[in-house]
Amino acid sequence: MTNYAELLKQHGLKATFQRMTILSVIYDLGHATVDEIYENVLKSHPTLSLATVYKNIVTMVDQGVLVEVPISGRKSKYELKKDEHLHLICTECGSVTDRQLDSVISEDTSKIAENSSFELRGRQVNLYGVCADCRQAKAS
């Protein structure tokens, strides 16, 4: 379990109950859309508005607490920022699975940036395809 108050403080943000609740929900879900986060936040704070949830998510992305995971043709999902990793994103069901970032990929992207005189500050590798569950469902 992460100390959300300390995490927010490290990123220059106040530890409001809205942010703490949002972080807890995202932690539990792993990767979630704004709608999924809002649906879960309502369980403990039914008076919180969607606009408040959205505004806080945007703020926490801007401050580096959360990471937006874009999904082609679907709403983005959000996750807590953690060590660099890659995402396997299913274009059928929208599921997102984390995998460790291979050292070769890490080195290659660093070399590309260096050769382009580009100061690399972070990377997000997203692989799009069809997950085993969706492939199996189609085969049935």
Secondary structure, DSSP 8 states (H G I E B T S, - for coil): ---HHHHHHHTT----HHHHHHHHHHHHHSSB-HHHHHHHHHHH-TT--HHHHHHHHHHHHHTTSEEEE--TTS--EEEE--S-EEEEEETTT--EEEEE--HHHHHHHHHHHHHTT-------EEEEE--HHHHHHHH-
